[in-house]
Structure formats: C-alpha cells, structure tokens
C-alpha cells in the first residue's frame, strides 16, 4: 500500500512539472504574440502618421502653387539622387495676410512620442511630342512641376508620396529679360497708336538685361 501511494505521489509530481513546462511554453508563446502585436500596432500608427504628414505637405504645396505659381517654379530644383535640394513649408504673414513660404532643408515634428522628419523636392517635368510626361528627351513644361514629399522616422523608416502640380488658374508668366520665357512666345508688341508700342518705339527702353522696362513720358 505504501509503495502504491509513493508511486501516485511521484506520478503527480511529474505531471505537475510537465504541466508547468507546458504552461511556460504557452505563456512564452502568448507573450511573443502580444509583443509582436504591440510592435505591429505601433508601426502601423507611425506609418499612418507619416502618411498624414506627407499628404498634408503636398496639399499645402498645391495651395501655394495655386496662389503663386512662380514661388514653386523658381524654387531650387531636384538635380540627382545625391543632390535632392530638400525644402519644407512654413507659415508666414505678409501685409496682414497668411500664406506659405518655401524654405531650404527639412523640418521635424513629434507625434505620439516619435519624431518625424519631413521635406519635399521639386522637379521640372518633360513632355514628348504627344504631351506625355517622360523622364528624358522631352521639352520642359513650365506649367507642370513634380513634387516628391518624404517623411522619415527612427529605425530607418520612410514614407514617400508623389504628386504633379499644374498651373491652371494662375496664368501669369515671369520674364527675367526682354525676351520669351520657357514655353512662351513673344515678346508681344502692339504698335497701333495711340495705345500700343513696338520694340522700336522711342518711348520704351527695353535694353536692360535685368528685365526692366522704362516708359519715357513727356
């Protein structure tokens, strides 16, 4: 009888150890699953924040382009992958009006404990004879600009969004000299008196290289 009881006690101890071992394995598996779930959730949240920042920056650049196309078109452009010439937008107030301004470099902001670095670069757009956008061999389209917004955060993570801006509402053109600008024909002259003048008019001095035009009044 004593031997039987000892055997039962020994068997119960072994079963308990086996149960503990199984429990430890299960707890370890659950802990690993929870850890991966939390890490995945954090990564998804960071990606969503980066996407929101990039989309917001692209929308703001679009607003600036609609209000002042030349501010975007004349900004320093993308040269090559090693010289991207990054920019970021800031809010400025001029003459009591609030608008955006393009700055060189990058800007950072912290969201949910993660620091995101944001920037964008601007690239000229080339079009072929069929008006299709091409990477090379086309003609510069001064009414279209390519905007690439990049957001990075620690652990070498990044998010990128690409957009094309087209000048449609703002049809003004900027001349840097008394000659035609990119994609334009001219200069246009109207010589019909009494309202017009031509390039040979004695009342107009168009010789300065800086694009100045002087009207000579009597």
C-alpha positions in Angstrom: 0.0 0.0 0.0 2.8 2.4 0.9 4.5 1.7 -2.4 1.4 2.4 -4.4 0.9 5.8 -2.6 4.6 6.7 -3.3 4.1 5.9 -6.9 1.0 8.0 -7.1 2.8 10.9 -5.4 5.7 10.6 -7.8 3.4 10.5 -10.7 1.6 13.6 -9.5 4.9 15.4 -9.2 5.9 14.5 -12.7 2.5 15.6 -14.0 2.9 18.9 -12.2 6.3 19.5 -13.7 5.0 18.7 -17.2 2.1 21.0 -16.7 4.4 23.8 -15.6 6.6 23.2 -18.6 3.6 23.3 -21.0 2.3 26.4 -19.2 5.6 28.1 -19.5 5.7 27.4 -23.3 2.2 28.6 -23.7 2.9 31.8 -21.7 6.0 32.4 -23.7 4.1 32.0 -27.0 1.3 34.3 -25.8 3.9 36.9 -24.7 5.6 36.7 -28.0 2.4 37.1 -29.9 1.4 40.1 -27.7 4.8 41.7 -28.2 4.5 41.3 -32.0 1.0 42.6 -31.9 2.0 45.7 -30.0 5.0 46.3 -32.2 2.9 45.9 -35.3 0.3 48.3 -33.9 3.0 50.9 -33.2 4.4 50.5 -36.7 1.0 50.9 -38.3 0.4 54.0 -36.2 3.7 55.5 -37.2 3.0 54.8 -40.9 -0.4 56.4 -40.7 1.1 59.5 -39.0 3.8 59.7 -41.7 1.2 59.3 -44.5 -0.9 62.1 -43.0 2.1 64.4 -42.7 3.2 63.8 -46.3 -0.3 64.3 -47.7 -0.8 67.5 -45.7 2.5 68.8 -47.0 1.6 68.0 -50.6 -1.8 69.7 -50.2 -0.1 72.8 -48.8 2.4 73.0 -51.7 -0.6 72.7 -54.1 -2.3 75.6 -52.3 0.9 77.7 -52.6 1.2 76.8 -56.3 -2.4 78.0 -57.0 -1.7 81.3 -55.2 1.8 81.9 -56.5 3.0 79.5 -59.2 6.3 81.2 -59.6 7.2 80.5 -55.9 7.2 76.8 -56.8 8.5 77.0 -60.3 11.5 79.2 -59.4 12.5 77.2 -56.3 15.7 75.2 -56.4 15.1 72.0 -58.2 16.0 68.4 -57.8 19.3 67.7 -59.5 20.1 64.0 -59.0 19.6 61.4 -56.2 22.7 62.7 -54.3 21.5 66.3 -54.6 17.8 66.4 -54.0 17.7 70.0 -52.7 15.1 69.4 -50.0 12.5 72.0 -49.0 9.8 72.5 -46.4 7.0 74.9 -46.0 6.5 77.5 -43.2 3.6 79.8 -42.5 4.4 83.5 -42.9 2.3 86.7 -42.6 2.9 89.4 -45.1 0.9 92.7 -45.1 -1.6 91.1 -42.7 -2.2 88.0 -44.9 -1.1 84.5 -44.0 0.5 82.3 -46.6 3.1 79.6 -47.1 6.8 80.1 -47.9 9.4 77.6 -49.2 12.4 77.1 -47.1 15.6 75.1 -47.8 16.2 72.0 -45.7 14.0 69.8 -43.6 11.7 70.2 -40.6 10.8 67.8 -37.7 7.8 67.3 -35.5 6.9 64.8 -32.8 3.7 62.8 -32.8 2.9 60.1 -30.2 6.5 60.1 -29.0 8.0 59.6 -32.5 10.0 62.3 -34.3 9.2 62.6 -38.0 11.4 64.5 -40.4 9.6 66.0 -43.4 10.8 67.5 -46.7 10.0 67.7 -50.3 11.8 68.3 -53.6 10.6 69.9 -56.8 11.5 68.6 -60.3 10.9 70.0 -63.7 8.6 68.0 -66.0 9.4 67.0 -69.5 6.8 66.2 -72.2 7.2 64.5 -75.6 5.6 65.5 -78.8 2.3 63.8 -77.7 2.2 65.8 -74.5 3.1 62.7 -72.4 5.4 63.1 -69.4 8.8 61.5 -70.0 11.9 61.1 -67.9 14.3 62.3 -70.6 14.4 63.6 -74.1 11.3 65.8 -73.9 10.6 69.5 -73.7 10.4 71.3 -70.4 6.8 72.1 -69.4 6.8 75.3 -67.3 3.2 74.7 -66.3 3.8 71.4 -64.6 6.0 70.5 -61.7 6.7 67.2 -59.9 6.6 67.2 -56.1 8.0 64.4 -54.1 7.3 64.5 -50.3 9.4 62.3 -48.0 8.8 61.6 -44.3 11.3 59.6 -42.3 11.4 58.5 -38.7 13.8 56.4 -36.5 14.8 52.8 -37.3 15.3 53.9 -40.9 11.6 54.0 -41.8 10.3 56.3 -44.5 7.2 57.2 -46.5 7.1 58.9 -49.9 4.3 60.4 -51.9 4.5 61.9 -55.4 2.2 64.5 -57.0 2.1 66.7 -60.1 1.1 70.3 -59.9 -0.3 72.0 -63.0 -0.7 75.7 -63.5 -4.3 76.2 -64.5 -5.8 79.1 -62.5 -2.7 81.3 -62.4 -1.8 82.1 -66.0 0.7 84.8 -65.3 4.3 84.4 -66.6 7.6 85.7 -65.2 10.1 87.2 -67.6 13.7 87.7 -66.5 14.7 89.6 -69.6 13.0 91.3 -72.6 12.5 88.0 -74.4 10.3 85.0 -74.3 10.2 82.8 -71.2 10.1 79.0 -71.1 7.2 77.6 -73.1 6.1 81.1 -74.2 6.1 83.0 -77.4 7.0 86.7 -77.6 7.6 89.3 -76.6 4.3 90.5 -78.0 4.2 94.0 -79.4 1.2 96.2 -80.2 2.2 99.2 -82.3 -1.2 100.6 -83.2 -1.5 104.1 -82.0 -2.3 105.6 -79.6 -2.2 102.8 -77.1 0.5 100.4 -78.3 4.2 100.4 -78.8 6.7 98.3 -80.6 10.4 97.4 -80.0 11.5 100.5 -81.9 9.3 102.9 -80.0 11.2 105.9 -78.8 9.1 105.9 -75.6 10.2 102.5 -74.4 13.6 101.4 -73.2 13.8 97.6 -73.1 17.6 97.2 -73.2 18.3 96.4 -69.5 19.4 92.8 -69.1 17.6 92.6 -65.8 14.2 92.6 -67.5 13.3 96.2 -66.6 11.2 98.3 -68.9 11.3 102.0 -68.7 8.4 104.1 -70.0 9.5 107.6 -71.1 6.8 110.1 -70.5 6.7 113.7 -71.8 
